[in-house]
């Protein structure tokens, strides 16, 4: 039988999650106004009304404040993937899971501003790639299960997830460069189609 803590976060954990989200929101507002590199941790803690010590309880670096959502999204993405139909092609399932997340994202203008900041800041760009790679831990087991038995099954699952992560990153870069004139899914389909040698999937 699952404990109450497993099924429902306790008060302390909910308070921690709320504080994390509030600090991240304050920091992001500063980043978008002043620029990521121009904003200091001292300015973030002053705007959030916390101490530097409290800041470092939640975040290891300034990059973690801006990009923490990429790690969190891995678990959400896995849950979306697990909800996809069992008989669905694994590529289609991953695509469906990805763009279910996109539909839940913040408004497009803010998302575009954040994306421009990320792709335009080398330290953020490198950190975002590192955090996206953590999606392997979330996605590979479910992809491996869906692929079924076969030689080099684990390698195949990792290759599929790697292609998806790379195509999403390249799609995000192109989407940002073009000012979000077309849906992100259009760019993702073009990138994945180039790898698989197949026509673009229908856009969501």
KABEL-V807605 format. One record per pair of residues at least 4 apart in sequence whose ideal C-beta (glycine too) atoms are under 7 Angstrom apart, sorted by the first residue. I is the first residue (numbers start at 0). J is the second residue. If there is no record, write none. Layout:
BEGIN
I|J + I|J
END
This chain:
BEGIN
1|5 + 1|6 + 3|7 + 4|9 + 8|12 + 8|13 + 9|13 + 10|14 + 11|15 + 12|16 + 13|17 + 14|18 + 15|19 + 16|20 + 17|21 + 18|22 + 18|57 + 19|23 + 19|57 + 20|24 + 21|25 + 21|47 + 22|26 + 22|47 + 22|49 + 22|54 + 22|57 + 22|64 + 23|27 + 23|64 + 23|67 + 24|28 + 25|29 + 25|43 + 25|46 + 25|47 + 26|30 + 26|43 + 26|64 + 27|31 + 27|65 + 27|113 + 28|32 + 29|33 + 29|38 + 29|42 + 29|43 + 29|46 + 30|34 + 30|35 + 30|38 + 30|65 + 30|116 + 31|112 + 31|116 + 33|37 + 33|38 + 34|38 + 35|65 + 35|116 + 35|120 + 35|123 + 36|120 + 38|42 + 38|43 + 40|44 + 40|51 + 40|54 + 40|61 + 41|45 + 42|46 + 43|47 + 43|54 + 43|64 + 44|49 + 44|50 + 44|51 + 44|54 + 49|53 + 49|54 + 51|55 + 52|56 + 54|58 + 58|63 + 58|64 + 59|63 + 62|66 + 62|122 + 62|123 + 62|126 + 63|67 + 65|123 + 66|123 + 66|126 + 66|127 + 66|130 + 67|71 + 68|72 + 69|127 + 69|130 + 69|131 + 70|130 + 70|133 + 71|75 + 72|76 + 72|100 + 73|77 + 73|133 + 73|134 + 73|137 + 74|78 + 74|137 + 75|79 + 75|100 + 76|80 + 76|96 + 76|97 + 76|100 + 76|134 + 76|137 + 76|138 + 77|81 + 77|137 + 77|138 + 77|141 + 78|82 + 79|96 + 79|99 + 79|100 + 80|92 + 80|93 + 80|96 + 80|138 + 80|141 + 81|141 + 83|87 + 83|92 + 83|95 + 83|96 + 87|91 + 87|92 + 88|92 + 89|93 + 89|142 + 89|145 + 89|146 + 89|159 + 90|94 + 91|95 + 92|96 + 92|145 + 93|97 + 93|163 + 94|98 + 94|200 + 95|99 + 97|101 + 97|167 + 98|102 + 98|184 + 98|203 + 100|104 + 101|183 + 104|110 + 105|109 + 105|110 + 106|110 + 107|111 + 107|179 + 108|112 + 109|113 + 110|114 + 111|115 + 111|175 + 111|179 + 112|116 + 113|117 + 114|118 + 114|171 + 114|175 + 115|119 + 115|175 + 116|120 + 116|123 + 117|123 + 117|124 + 117|127 + 118|124 + 118|172 + 118|175 + 120|124 + 121|125 + 122|126 + 123|127 + 124|128 + 125|129 + 126|130 + 127|131 + 128|132 + 128|168 + 131|164 + 131|168 + 134|138 + 134|160 + 134|164 + 135|139 + 135|157 + 135|160 + 138|142 + 138|160 + 139|143 + 139|156 + 139|157 + 139|160 + 140|144 + 141|145 + 142|146 + 142|156 + 142|159 + 142|160 + 143|152 + 143|153 + 143|156 + 146|152 + 146|155 + 146|156 + 148|152 + 149|155 + 151|155 + 152|156 + 153|157 + 154|158 + 155|159 + 156|160 + 157|161 + 158|162 + 159|163 + 160|164 + 161|165 + 162|166 + 162|191 + 162|194 + 163|167 + 164|168 + 165|169 + 166|170 + 166|187 + 166|190 + 166|191 + 166|194 + 167|171 + 167|187 + 168|172 + 169|173 + 169|190 + 170|174 + 170|183 + 170|186 + 170|187 + 170|190 + 171|175 + 171|183 + 172|176 + 173|177 + 173|186 + 174|179 + 174|183 + 174|186 + 177|181 + 181|185 + 181|186 + 182|202 + 183|187 + 184|188 + 184|202 + 184|203 + 185|189 + 185|202 + 186|190 + 187|191 + 188|192 + 188|199 + 188|200 + 188|202 + 189|193 + 189|199 + 191|195 + 192|197 + 192|198 + 192|199
END
